[in-house]
């Protein structure tokens, strides 16, 4: 959320669009990183490791959605 909000605050006019672009860039980087790790066979998650991985991804998605919602509400005011 901090990444999205800080990036949008820096943008002078198009704050919501800047937040969406930052989320897309973050998703590309995280997808590329996950693909790289998976292609090298470094996925050694066992038992609770997968639960932790799913929780981190869910929190990441929730944080970015909260950031966009925050920016959208600030622009309406």
SELOGU-278317 format. One line per 5 residues: number of its first residue (from 1); their letters; for each residue x, y, z of N, C-alpha, C. Coordinates in Angstrom, 3 decimals, always signed. Layout:
BEGIN
NUM	a	X/Y/Z/X/Y/Z/X/Y/Z ~ ...;
//
This chain:
BEGIN
1	xxxxx	+0.829/-1.186/+0.000/+0.000/+0.000/+0.000/+0.870/+1.244/+0.000 ~ +1.951/+1.219/+0.762/+2.829/+2.389/+0.834/+3.457/+2.691/-0.529 ~ +3.805/+1.649/-1.264/+4.394/+1.807/-2.596/+3.423/+2.527/-3.530 ~ +2.167/+2.115/-3.507/+1.160/+2.694/-4.385/+0.831/+4.127/-3.971 ~ +0.621/+4.345/-2.687/+0.254/+5.678/-2.203/+1.398/+6.666/-2.411;
6	xxxxx	+2.619/+6.277/-2.099/+3.759/+7.182/-2.287/+3.967/+7.511/-3.763 ~ +3.832/+6.524/-4.623/+3.976/+6.773/-6.055/+2.896/+7.689/-6.588 ~ +1.681/+7.539/-6.090/+0.582/+8.386/-6.544/+0.720/+9.806/-6.013 ~ +1.258/+9.971/-4.820/+1.440/+11.318/-4.275/+2.493/+12.103/-5.052 ~ +3.440/+11.413/-5.652/+4.479/+12.075/-6.428/+3.928/+12.582/-7.759;
11	xxxxx	+2.945/+11.879/-8.315/+2.359/+12.270/-9.598/+1.587/+13.575/-9.434 ~ +1.859/+14.550/-10.287/+1.220/+15.859/-10.110/-0.273/+15.892/-10.451 ~ -0.677/+15.222/-11.522/-2.068/+15.337/-11.967/-2.802/+14.002/-11.932 ~ -2.270/+13.007/-12.587/-2.954/+11.734/-12.769/-2.566/+10.742/-11.671 ~ -3.063/+10.965/-10.473/-2.681/+10.143/-9.330/-3.223/+8.713/-9.434;
16	xxxxx	-4.483/+8.561/-9.792/-5.078/+7.233/-9.882/-4.431/+6.417/-11.009 ~ -4.187/+7.056/-12.134/-3.543/+6.359/-13.248/-2.126/+5.952/-12.895 ~ -1.415/+6.796/-12.166/-0.060/+6.457/-11.734/-0.072/+5.261/-10.780 ~ -1.055/+5.213/-9.902/-1.171/+4.086/-8.973/-1.421/+2.788/-9.725 ~ -2.266/+2.829/-10.735/-2.561/+1.623/-11.519/-1.329/+1.173/-12.293;
21	xxxxx	-0.588/+2.115/-12.865/+0.636/+1.768/-13.590/+1.660/+1.144/-12.644 ~ +1.792/+1.671/-11.448/+2.725/+1.094/-10.470/+2.320/-0.320/-10.076 ~ +1.031/-0.572/-9.944/+0.571/-1.915/-9.620/+0.879/-2.873/-10.760 ~ +0.673/-2.433/-11.990/+0.966/-3.283/-13.139/+2.459/-3.588/-13.210 ~ +3.300/-2.583/-12.986/+4.746/-2.814/-12.989/+5.160/-3.777/-11.876;
26	xxxxx	+4.573/-3.624/-10.705/+4.867/-4.517/-9.593/+4.436/-5.946/-9.904 ~ +3.276/-6.096/-10.522/+2.799/-7.434/-10.888/+3.715/-8.083/-11.923 ~ +4.211/-7.298/-12.864/+5.131/-7.837/-13.871/+6.425/-8.305/-13.225 ~ +6.970/-7.501/-12.332/+8.224/-7.860/-11.669/+8.044/-9.097/-10.788 ~ +6.968/-9.145/-10.024/+6.731/-10.306/-9.165/+6.453/-11.566/-9.977;
31	xxxxx	+5.737/-11.438/-11.074/+5.480/-12.599/-11.936/+6.765/-13.105/-12.569 ~ +7.593/-12.185/-13.040/+8.865/-12.585/-13.635/+9.767/-13.245/-12.598 ~ +9.761/-12.714/-11.390/+10.581/-13.295/-10.324/+10.101/-14.697/-9.966 ~ +8.797/-14.867/-9.850/+8.247/-16.187/-9.523/+8.514/-17.185/-10.644 ~ +8.418/-16.728/-11.879/+8.703/-17.604/-13.018/+10.166/-18.021/-13.031;
36	xxxxx	+11.048/-17.098/-12.731/+12.472/-17.396/-12.697/+12.793/-18.424/-11.610 ~ +12.223/-18.229/-10.447/+12.467/-19.162/-9.342/+11.886/-20.535/-9.668 ~ +10.687/-20.568/-10.229/+10.056/-21.848/-10.558/+10.803/-22.571/-11.670 ~ +11.341/-21.838/-12.625/+12.045/-22.484/-13.739/+13.395/-23.058/-13.314 ~ +13.963/-22.541/-12.243/+15.236/-23.065/-11.744/+15.050/-24.203/-10.740;
41	xxxxx	+13.820/-24.544/-10.455/+13.556/-25.647/-9.527/+13.829/-25.306/-8.080 ~ +13.729/-24.032/-7.720/+14.019/-23.613/-6.340/+12.770/-23.527/-5.474 ~ +11.688/-24.163/-5.878/+10.467/-24.133/-5.077/+10.504/-25.275/-4.066 ~ +11.034/-25.000/-2.918/+11.158/-26.018/-1.878/+10.156/-25.800/-0.751 ~ +8.960/-25.338/-1.099/+7.953/-25.130/-0.071/+7.424/-26.477/+0.394;
46	xxxxx	+7.295/-26.619/+1.691/+6.739/-27.829/+2.276/+5.749/-27.434/+3.360 ~ +4.726/-28.200/+3.511/+3.725/-28.062/+4.558/+3.257/-26.614/+4.704 ~ +3.633/-25.932/+5.785/+3.168/-24.578/+6.067/+3.820/-23.529/+5.176 ~ +4.836/-23.877/+4.460/+5.473/-22.925/+3.550/+4.525/-22.412/+2.486 ~ +3.661/-23.301/+1.978/+2.691/-22.886/+0.970/+1.632/-21.966/+1.563;
51	xxxxx	+1.248/-22.218/+2.806/+0.269/-21.353/+3.470/+0.845/-19.948/+3.636 ~ +2.102/-19.883/+4.024/+2.765/-18.584/+4.168/+2.841/-17.865/+2.826 ~ +3.176/-18.598/+1.777/+3.262/-18.005/+0.447/+1.911/-17.446/+0.001 ~ +0.848/-18.217/+0.208/-0.495/-17.768/-0.165/-0.905/-16.560/+0.668 ~ -0.564/-16.550/+1.948/-0.901/-15.412/+2.817/-0.180/-14.146/+2.368;
56	xxxxx	+1.074/-14.265/+1.987/+1.834/-13.091/+1.532/+1.236/-12.541/+0.240 ~ +0.892/-13.409/-0.681/+0.288/-12.957/-1.935/-1.072/-12.308/-1.672 ~ -1.877/-12.886/-0.794/-3.178/-12.307/-0.472/-3.030/-10.933/+0.179 ~ -2.066/-10.794/+1.078/-1.825/-9.490/+1.703/-1.314/-8.471/+0.695 ~ -0.494/-8.906/-0.252/-0.003/-8.010/-1.294/-1.165/-7.492/-2.140;
61	xxxxx	-2.049/-8.399/-2.538/-3.194/-7.996/-3.359/-4.111/-7.073/-2.565 ~ -4.365/-7.409/-1.315/-5.202/-6.557/-0.473/-4.605/-5.180/-0.252 ~ -3.304/-5.122/-0.070/-2.637/-3.832/+0.120/-2.701/-2.951/-1.104 ~ -2.520/-3.533/-2.264/-2.583/-2.723/-3.484/-4.006/-2.248/-3.753 ~ -4.997/-3.095/-3.482/-6.386/-2.669/-3.644/-6.713/-1.557/-2.653;
66	xxxxx	-6.252/-1.692/-1.421/-6.467/-0.643/-0.420/-5.788/+0.657/-0.828 ~ -4.612/+0.569/-1.412/-3.911/+1.763/-1.873/-4.661/+2.485/-2.976 ~ -5.172/+1.732/-3.945/-5.941/+2.348/-5.029/-7.235/+2.949/-4.485 ~ -7.885/+2.261/-3.569/-9.103/+2.792/-2.961/-8.809/+4.098/-2.216 ~ -7.709/+4.127/-1.470/-7.317/+5.332/-0.735/-7.074/+6.505/-1.687;
71	xxxxx	-6.337/+6.250/-2.765/-6.054/+7.310/-3.738/-7.333/+7.781/-4.400 ~ -8.223/+6.864/-4.740/-9.476/+7.219/-5.376/-10.326/+8.080/-4.459 ~ -10.395/+7.737/-3.177/-11.160/+8.533/-2.222/-10.561/+9.923/-2.033 ~ -9.221/+10.008/-2.026/-8.568/+11.307/-1.886/-8.834/+12.198/-3.094 ~ -8.908/+11.614/-4.297/-9.159/+12.408/-5.501/-10.585/+12.931/-5.532;
76	xx	-11.521/+12.184/-4.964/-12.918/+12.619/-4.956/-13.115/+13.837/-4.066 ~ -12.306/+14.001/-3.055/-12.490/+15.105/-2.108/-11.948/+16.385/-2.613;
//
